[in-house]
Amino acid sequence: MENSNDLTTGSVPSKLLLFFFPMLLTNCLQQMYAVADTAIVGRGIGDNALGAVGNFATLSFFFIGFLMGITNGFAVIIGQNYGAAEKESLKKAVAVSAELSLVISLFLTATGILVLKPALLLMHTDQQILHDSLVYGYIIFGGLSVTAAFNLCSGILRSLGDSKTPFAAIAVSSVVNILLDYIFIFIIHTGVGGAATATVLSQGLSAAICYIKIRRHSELQIKLSDFKPDMEMSKLLVKNGIAMALMNSITAAGSMVVQGYVNSYGVNFTSSYSVCTRYLNLFMLPSLTAGFTLSAFVSQNFGAKHPKRIKEGVWVATWIVAASYITLGLIMIFLSKQLADFMLNDNITILLASQYLKICGVFLILLNLLFVFRSAVQGMGYPLIPMISGIAEMVLRIATIMLLIQNIGFQATAFADAVAWAGALSLNGSAFWVYYRKMVKAGISHSSDMSE
């Protein structure tokens, strides 16, 4: 195997950090684009358009999150085969993953287009923003195959220890995306449809860059025979991918219910919630990245049968997310008004958003640790508990919002998130230690770790 991408040897902190930082830059670019996109839409078209995009985002994650879960699940199996040096199984896993991703993405495209309007109405979408939500949604759903291609290609590269190519792909596509946003919105005046088109086109560019790198990888010289039906490999990939996909979609379903409650309180609540979720996505980036890094690291070392490295990797990731909480949590708490004012125009929406950001800043550590332990469990090839934790998140989030929103208003959305994170963390944290001890008791010797 290519040693530069091998996460099963060498210093654990060094390997993780060298893999982590390009991924962090990648995710930062994605979220900086998302913030820039939100600002362009808000300033260029208005708060209602921004609310329309944010309103659809909650629904879109139900589908896009499913795709991400599927491809991340596939990447775990690919990483395990890479760590175990099973070259033929590795190529077969990549080929079958591509076939399954195409079929699933086309199915989700058709489903998404059919259910978009009924789902938006079910979420109590205000008539002022319904049309824009539909326009934006039809274009995004139409490009789900492109989204799947990027998620799969970048996931494959990460599972092989390559975090630099996805960074380069996102760097190029983010610049193109922002330029297209500006052209479509301020020059051509295409409205929210232009923003959606820019997103699909830029994702296609990033997918192409990652695909070119995969084709040049010495371990992935895939032949036509690798695409022949393989029931055993298909079952393994589907079993792992579907569980992770359902986890994301179940979590998204809970968020959709919350979005419905938020929408029922008017456009101000909707616009504020849109901005808050954008900022939360930005401020959770280091911990989310640490989770992705750990998943790839654990999958390779699980395949190579190195439990000691897995445990050490979890501790390194924990230190990373703790440092993230100390810095970014404080920014959310003490600069909440300034953050809200950057994207919003109305004083009421600014006040509502700043309240949410302060509360979530306090509880951000729960989300950070959740990413660590959930990713470790997934990387070991045990997706069931993360899926169950997704159900727990949904139930806790919905229950909290129902109990609190009438009494404390918009702040209930922040407390609902915090309670959901706490419940999911307790499940995944416990599961990791159970599965880790199971791995050790299965007869895997620590001598293999010490010999490195």
C-alpha positions as a printed NumPy array, in Angstrom:
array([[  0.   ,   0.   ,   0.   ],
       [  1.069,   3.626,  -0.476],
       [  2.781,   4.523,   2.792],
       [  1.938,   8.233,   2.559],
       [ -1.746,   7.311,   2.893],
       [ -1.283,   4.53 ,   5.462],
       [ -2.811,   5.456,   8.825],
       [ -1.935,   2.115,  10.442],
       [  1.73 ,   2.934,  11.146],
       [  3.713,   5.789,  12.669],
       [  2.909,   8.296,  15.389],
       [ -0.837,   8.46 ,  16.024],
       [ -0.969,  12.221,  16.836],
       [  1.172,  13.084,  13.809],
       [ -0.82 ,  10.906,  11.422],
       [ -4.138,  12.233,  12.681],
       [ -3.123,  15.882,  12.638],
       [ -1.533,  15.689,   9.19 ],
       [ -4.758,  14.104,   7.944],
       [ -6.987,  16.424,   9.99 ],
       [ -5.786,  19.857,   8.857],
       [ -6.351,  19.468,   5.092],
       [ -9.806,  18.118,   5.912],
       [-10.454,  21.036,   8.25 ],
       [ -9.483,  23.479,   5.522],
       [-11.78 ,  21.602,   3.139],
       [-14.755,  21.819,   5.48 ],
       [-13.977,  25.443,   6.352],
       [-14.051,  26.352,   2.681],
       [-17.382,  24.577,   2.29 ],
       [-18.922,  26.38 ,   5.225],
       [-17.344,  29.731,   4.339],
       [-18.988,  29.3  ,   0.977],
       [-22.28 ,  28.47 ,   2.729],
       [-21.991,  31.629,   4.849],
       [-21.06 ,  33.692,   1.798],
       [-23.924,  32.128,  -0.126],
       [-26.329,  32.993,   2.695],
       [-25.018,  36.558,   2.879],
       [-25.305,  36.994,  -0.906],
       [-28.866,  35.65 ,  -0.919],
       [-29.854,  37.706,   2.139],
       [-28.288,  40.953,   0.953],
       [-29.037,  40.446,  -2.735],
       [-32.608,  39.133,  -2.589],
       [-33.762,  39.76 ,   0.997],
       [-34.56 ,  38.04 ,   4.293],
       [-37.537,  36.186,   2.827],
       [-35.372,  34.578,   0.151],
       [-32.864,  33.657,   2.82 ],
       [-35.648,  32.111,   4.844],
       [-36.78 ,  30.139,   1.786],
       [-33.304,  28.684,   1.259],
       [-32.906,  27.872,   4.943],
       [-36.383,  26.381,   5.127],
       [-35.577,  24.003,   2.268],
       [-32.194,  23.166,   3.791],
       [-33.883,  21.319,   6.635],
       [-35.809,  19.157,   4.164],
       [-32.843,  18.707,   1.826],
       [-30.709,  17.241,   4.593],
       [-33.23 ,  14.415,   4.842],
       [-32.157,  13.394,   1.322],
       [-28.595,  14.715,   1.154],
       [-27.901,  13.398,   4.642],
       [-29.096,   9.992,   3.464],
       [-26.664,  10.147,   0.543],
       [-23.839,  11.264,   2.813],
       [-24.577,   8.421,   5.198],
       [-24.618,   5.877,   2.374],
       [-21.302,   7.037,   0.911],
       [-19.655,   7.381,   4.339],
       [-20.782,   3.848,   5.139],
       [-19.256,   2.632,   1.887],
       [-16.023,   4.502,   2.721],
       [-15.717,   2.639,   6.041],
       [-15.709,  -0.716,   4.241],
       [-13.244,   0.626,   1.667],
       [-10.969,   1.873,   4.465],
       [-11.098,  -1.456,   6.269],
       [-10.066,  -3.293,   3.101],
       [ -7.276,  -0.785,   2.525],
       [ -5.991,  -1.236,   6.091],
       [ -6.14 ,  -5.026,   5.718],
       [ -4.223,  -4.797,   2.386],
       [ -7.003,  -6.689,   0.58 ],
       [ -6.378,  -5.219,  -2.875],
       [ -8.973,  -7.168,  -4.837],
       [-11.68 ,  -6.579,  -2.23 ],
       [-10.713,  -2.905,  -2.182],
       [-11.276,  -2.493,  -5.917],
       [-14.501,  -4.481,  -5.772],
       [-15.784,  -2.333,  -2.902],
       [-15.077,   0.865,  -4.847],
       [-16.739,  -0.418,  -8.024],
       [-19.871,  -1.719,  -6.275],
       [-20.084,   1.495,  -4.219],
       [-20.189,   3.531,  -7.43 ],
       [-23.003,   1.393,  -8.851],
       [-25.07 ,   1.536,  -5.688],
       [-24.542,   5.298,  -5.282],
       [-25.839,   5.975,  -8.8  ],
       [-28.976,   3.887,  -8.362],
       [-29.758,   5.333,  -4.931],
       [-29.183,   8.942,  -6.01 ],
       [-31.528,   8.591,  -9.009],
       [-34.207,   7.099,  -6.785],
       [-33.825,   9.942,  -4.277],
       [-34.011,  12.53 ,  -7.066],
       [-37.36 ,  11.188,  -8.275],
       [-38.691,  10.881,  -4.726],
       [-37.504,  14.326,  -3.695],
       [-39.133,  16.051,  -6.663],
       [-42.424,  14.25 ,  -6.002],
       [-42.637,  15.002,  -2.275],
       [-41.092,  18.491,  -2.231],
       [-44.249,  20.6  ,  -2.286],
       [-46.336,  18.386,   0.056],
       [-43.422,  18.248,   2.51 ],
       [-42.967,  22.029,   2.491],
       [-46.683,  22.51 ,   3.123],
       [-46.571,  19.938,   5.909],
       [-43.755,  21.983,   7.48 ],
       [-46.11 ,  25.015,   7.599],
       [-43.99 ,  26.917,   5.095],
       [-45.204,  30.5  ,   4.856],
       [-46.771,  31.446,   1.515],
       [-44.319,  34.352,   1.26 ],
       [-41.413,  31.96 ,   0.833],
       [-43.084,  28.829,  -0.592],
       [-42.376,  29.61 ,  -4.256],
       [-38.697,  30.324,  -3.68 ],
       [-38.342,  27.182,  -1.56 ],
       [-39.821,  25.144,  -4.413],
       [-37.586,  26.681,  -7.085],
       [-34.471,  26.156,  -4.999],
       [-35.518,  22.629,  -4.041],
       [-36.29 ,  21.339,  -7.531],
       [-32.845,  22.367,  -8.767],
       [-30.983,  20.901,  -5.79 ],
       [-32.91 ,  17.619,  -5.994],
       [-32.26 ,  17.511,  -9.73 ],
       [-28.538,  17.529,  -8.991],
       [-28.476,  14.788,  -6.328],
       [-26.447,  12.467,  -8.576],
       [-23.754,  15.125,  -8.697],
       [-23.873,  15.411,  -4.917],
       [-23.559,  11.634,  -4.593],
       [-20.578,  11.597,  -6.962],
       [-18.677,  14.157,  -4.913],
       [-19.512,  12.553,  -1.568],
       [-18.46 ,   9.123,  -2.8  ],
       [-15.249,  10.251,  -4.511],
       [-14.117,  12.379,  -1.575],
       [-15.103,   9.581,   0.842],
       [-13.024,   7.063,  -1.095],
       [-10.004,   9.342,  -1.026],
       [-10.371,   9.976,   2.713],
       [-10.691,   6.26 ,   3.426],
       [ -7.366,   5.794,   1.648],
       [ -5.739,   8.496,   3.741],
       [ -5.866,  11.29 ,   1.139],
       [ -7.338,  14.484,   2.585],
       [ -5.41 ,  16.866,   0.31 ],
       [ -7.219,  16.183,  -2.947],
       [-10.72 ,  16.88 ,  -1.524],
       [ -9.294,  20.134,  -0.144],
       [ -7.997,  21.148,  -3.569],
       [-11.337,  20.223,  -5.148],
       [-13.334,  22.279,  -2.663],
       [-10.914,  25.212,  -2.902],
       [-11.494,  25.445,  -6.638],
       [-15.232,  24.802,  -6.54 ],
       [-15.859,  27.256,  -3.665],
       [-14.339,  30.107,  -5.628],
       [-16.361,  29.134,  -8.69 ],
       [-19.5  ,  28.816,  -6.567],
       [-19.231,  32.282,  -5.061],
       [-18.496,  33.828,  -8.461],
       [-21.501,  32.09 ,  -9.992],
       [-23.673,  33.196,  -7.052],
       [-22.681,  36.795,  -7.62 ],
       [-23.257,  36.581, -11.384],
       [-26.609,  34.811, -11.147],
       [-28.024,  36.971,  -8.34 ],
       [-26.6  ,  40.457,  -8.898],
       [-26.002,  40.515, -12.658],
       [-28.48 ,  38.091, -14.258],
       [-31.028,  38.433, -11.422],
       [-32.12 ,  34.786, -11.445],
       [-33.133,  34.796,  -7.765],
       [-32.761,  31.735,  -5.556],
       [-32.735,  29.473,  -8.624],
       [-29.382,  30.945,  -9.565],
       [-27.933,  30.156,  -6.144],
       [-29.1  ,  26.537,  -6.454],
       [-27.683,  26.211,  -9.97 ],
       [-24.335,  27.559,  -8.796],
       [-24.255,  24.939,  -6.035],
       [-24.896,  22.027,  -8.425],
       [-22.363,  23.212, -11.002],
       [-19.61 ,  23.725,  -8.433],
       [-20.25 ,  20.302,  -6.882],
       [-19.872,  18.769, -10.308],
       [-16.484,  20.434, -10.653],
       [-15.279,  19.173,  -7.265],
       [-16.498,  15.647,  -8.068],
       [-14.557,  15.682, -11.329],
       [-11.328,  16.706,  -9.578],
       [-11.657,  13.908,  -7.012],
       [-12.536,  11.362,  -9.696],
       [ -9.421,  12.195, -11.691],
       [ -7.288,  11.559,  -8.603],
       [ -8.995,   8.213,  -7.972],
       [ -8.365,   7.091, -11.547],
       [ -4.651,   7.818, -11.069],
       [ -4.355,   5.964,  -7.75 ],
       [ -2.077,   2.931,  -8.016],
       [ -4.327,   0.83 ,  -5.758],
       [ -7.483,   1.609,  -7.726],
       [ -6.794,   0.412, -11.253],
       [-10.339,  -0.86 , -11.547],
       [-11.26 ,  -3.169, -14.412],
       [-14.628,  -3.818, -15.992],
       [-14.755,  -7.177, -14.2  ],
       [-14.796,  -5.353, -10.839],
       [-18.267,  -4.041, -11.718],
       [-19.753,  -7.518, -12.066],
       [-22.512,  -8.238,  -9.525],
       [-21.144,  -9.346,  -6.16 ],
       [-23.944, -10.172,  -3.747],
       [-21.675, -10.576,  -0.716],
       [-19.957,  -7.225,  -1.214],
       [-23.264,  -5.519,  -2.019],
       [-24.84 ,  -6.818,   1.188],
       [-21.87 ,  -5.655,   3.249],
       [-21.904,  -2.18 ,   1.728],
       [-25.669,  -1.795,   1.949],
       [-25.757,  -3.032,   5.542],
       [-23.179,  -0.463,   6.619],
       [-24.32 ,   2.339,   4.34 ],
       [-28.062,   2.119,   4.998],
       [-27.622,   2.193,   8.775],
       [-25.519,   5.357,   8.562],
       [-27.892,   6.868,   6.016],
       [-30.914,   6.197,   8.212],
       [-29.122,   7.821,  11.143],
       [-28.736,  11.047,   9.148],
       [-32.26 ,  10.953,   7.765],
       [-33.83 ,  10.221,  11.137],
       [-31.944,  13.165,  12.611],
       [-33.113,  15.275,   9.681],
       [-36.713,  14.17 ,  10.257],
       [-36.492,  15.515,  13.789],
       [-35.091,  18.783,  12.46 ],
       [-37.946,  18.977,   9.954],
       [-40.489,  18.689,  12.752],
       [-38.647,  21.423,  14.653],
       [-38.608,  23.502,  11.456],
       [-42.369,  23.041,  11.246],
       [-42.818,  24.43 ,  14.765],
       [-40.467,  27.305,  13.954],
       [-42.317,  28.117,  10.711],
       [-45.658,  28.207,  12.498],
       [-44.414,  31.247,  14.442],
       [-43.823,  33.344,  11.316],
       [-41.136,  34.405,   8.865],
       [-38.986,  36.064,  11.562],
       [-38.539,  32.727,  13.32 ],
       [-37.842,  30.996,   9.989],
       [-35.185,  33.503,   8.888],
       [-33.508,  33.495,  12.3  ],
       [-33.41 ,  29.709,  12.42 ],
       [-31.903,  29.613,   8.934],
       [-29.011,  31.834,   9.985],
       [-28.49 ,  29.968,  13.262],
       [-28.161,  26.615,  11.531],
       [-25.668,  28.131,   9.096],
       [-23.516,  29.376,  11.962],
       [-23.828,  26.131,  13.895],
       [-22.607,  24.248,  10.823],
       [-19.631,  26.6  ,  10.687],
       [-18.702,  26.473,  14.378],
       [-18.961,  22.694,  14.647],
       [-16.527,  22.259,  11.762],
       [-13.383,  21.314,  13.729],
       [-15.218,  18.622,  15.676],
       [-17.057,  17.385,  12.585],
       [-13.711,  17.199,  10.803],
       [-12.148,  15.39 ,  13.748],
       [-14.957,  12.867,  13.444],
       [-14.38 ,  12.303,   9.723],
       [-10.645,  12.014,  10.377],
       [-11.171,   9.522,  13.178],
       [-13.586,   7.433,  11.095],
       [-10.98 ,   6.958,   8.356],
       [ -8.249,   6.332,  10.948],
       [-10.319,   3.79 ,  12.877],
       [-11.517,   1.965,   9.749],
       [ -7.956,   1.402,   8.523],
       [ -6.701,   0.32 ,  11.946],
       [ -9.71 ,  -1.907,  12.501],
       [ -8.912,  -3.646,   9.228],
       [ -5.255,  -3.902,  10.271],
       [ -6.257,  -5.192,  13.762],
       [ -4.587,  -2.443,  15.801],
       [ -6.883,  -1.737,  18.803],
       [ -4.291,   0.254,  20.723],
       [ -4.006,   2.772,  17.882],
       [ -7.794,   3.087,  17.774],
       [ -7.931,   3.988,  21.471],
       [ -5.086,   6.472,  21.126],
       [ -6.76 ,   8.012,  18.083],
       [ -9.947,   8.606,  20.091],
       [ -7.999,  10.464,  22.777],
       [ -6.231,  12.647,  20.205],
       [ -9.572,  13.502,  18.585],
       [-11.015,  14.33 ,  22.016],
       [ -8.249,  16.856,  22.649],
       [ -8.902,  18.419,  19.246],
       [-12.612,  18.943,  19.919],
       [-11.932,  20.239,  23.431],
       [ -9.646,  22.926,  22.009],
       [-12.316,  23.751,  19.447],
       [-14.924,  24.208,  22.173],
       [-12.76 ,  26.581,  24.191],
       [-12.274,  28.912,  21.226],
       [-15.423,  28.691,  19.131],
       [-17.837,  28.221,  22.022],
       [-16.673,  31.513,  23.514],
       [-17.138,  33.291,  20.186],
       [-20.719,  32.029,  19.929],
       [-21.45 ,  33.202,  23.471],
       [-19.836,  36.652,  23.48 ],
       [-20.174,  37.705,  19.817],
       [-23.648,  36.335,  19.163],
       [-25.223,  39.69 ,  18.282],
       [-22.434,  40.609,  15.879],
       [-22.724,  37.24 ,  14.149],
       [-26.487,  37.611,  13.715],
       [-26.161,  41.197,  12.484],
       [-23.742,  40.098,   9.738],
       [-26.43 ,  38.117,   7.902],
       [-29.75 ,  39.603,   8.994],
       [-31.342,  43.027,   8.542],
       [-34.361,  43.104,  10.861],
       [-33.806,  43.859,  14.574],
       [-36.241,  41.152,  15.695],
       [-34.562,  38.399,  13.684],
       [-31.15 ,  39.579,  14.905],
       [-32.293,  39.351,  18.55 ],
       [-33.776,  35.881,  18.075],
       [-30.667,  34.534,  16.357],
       [-28.318,  35.951,  18.98 ],
       [-30.288,  34.205,  21.759],
       [-29.933,  30.839,  20.015],
       [-26.202,  31.282,  19.396],
       [-25.478,  32.086,  23.057],
       [-27.23 ,  28.984,  24.338],
       [-25.692,  26.65 ,  21.767],
       [-22.271,  28.127,  22.508],
       [-22.567,  26.85 ,  26.077],
       [-23.569,  23.313,  25.075],
       [-21.363,  22.968,  21.983],
       [-19.003,  20.562,  23.803],
       [-21.744,  17.901,  23.76 ],
       [-21.966,  18.032,  19.979],
       [-18.163,  18.023,  19.665],
       [-17.777,  14.846,  21.716],
       [-20.701,  13.23 ,  19.906],
       [-18.828,  13.505,  16.611],
       [-15.789,  11.779,  18.134],
       [-17.466,   8.733,  19.637],
       [-20.051,   8.275,  16.916],
       [-17.352,   8.325,  14.236],
       [-15.217,   5.848,  16.178],
       [-18.117,   3.395,  16.429],
       [-18.901,   3.789,  12.727],
       [-15.252,   3.326,  11.761],
       [-15.199,   0.004,  13.606],
       [-18.055,  -1.165,  11.397],
       [-20.872,  -0.98 ,  13.968],
       [-23.486,   1.411,  12.534],
       [-26.491,   0.188,  14.575],
       [-25.925,   2.24 ,  17.736],
       [-25.308,   5.464,  15.77 ],
       [-28.578,   4.793,  13.95 ],
       [-30.404,   4.254,  17.258],
       [-28.822,   7.442,  18.562],
       [-30.325,   9.232,  15.553],
       [-33.753,   8.07 ,  16.69 ],
       [-32.97 ,   9.27 ,  20.211],
       [-31.927,  12.666,  18.843],
       [-35.181,  12.962,  16.916],
       [-37.376,  12.04 ,  19.87 ],
       [-35.534,  14.283,  22.32 ],
       [-35.44 ,  17.236,  19.94 ],
       [-39.153,  17.034,  19.151],
       [-40.171,  16.492,  22.777],
       [-38.114,  19.451,  23.974],
       [-39.425,  21.833,  21.337],
       [-43.018,  20.815,  22.053],
       [-42.601,  21.379,  25.79 ],
       [-40.709,  24.663,  25.671],
       [-41.533,  26.72 ,  22.566],
       [-44.816,  28.105,  23.908],
       [-43.15 ,  29.176,  27.16 ],
       [-39.738,  30.502,  26.116],
       [-40.198,  31.075,  22.371],
       [-37.335,  30.806,  19.905],
       [-34.792,  29.851,  22.593],
       [-36.52 ,  26.452,  22.764],
       [-34.825,  25.523,  19.469],
       [-31.393,  25.854,  21.103],
       [-32.338,  23.817,  24.174],
       [-33.849,  21.155,  21.918],
       [-30.494,  20.784,  20.16 ],
       [-28.594,  20.576,  23.445],
       [-30.852,  17.86 ,  24.878],
       [-30.641,  15.85 ,  21.643],
       [-26.821,  16.046,  21.62 ],
       [-26.609,  14.869,  25.239],
       [-28.787,  11.825,  24.589],
       [-26.911,  10.769,  21.454],
       [-23.521,  11.268,  23.12 ],
       [-24.395,   8.992,  26.036],
       [-25.348,   6.178,  23.64 ],
       [-22.331,   6.457,  21.343],
       [-19.812,   6.992,  24.139],
       [-20.975,   3.863,  25.919],
       [-21.058,   1.866,  22.692],
       [-17.471,   2.712,  21.802],
       [-16.061,   1.291,  25.014],
       [-18.217,  -1.823,  24.714],
       [-17.083,  -2.498,  21.139],
       [-13.468,  -1.631,  21.942],
       [-13.359,  -4.197,  24.766],
       [-15.075,  -6.7  ,  22.485],
       [-12.342,  -6.149,  19.905],
       [ -9.606,  -6.755,  22.466],
       [-11.298,  -9.811,  24.002],
       [-11.748, -11.334,  20.545],
       [ -8.084, -12.273,  20.7  ],
       [ -6.53 ,  -9.369,  18.81 ],
       [ -3.094,  -9.023,  20.348],
       [ -1.64 ,  -5.67 ,  21.317],
       [  1.693,  -7.025,  20.215],
       [  0.799,  -6.042,  16.659],
       [  0.551,  -2.432,  17.825],
       [  3.792,  -2.574,  19.775],
       [  5.713,  -3.985,  16.823],
       [  5.164,  -0.776,  14.874]])
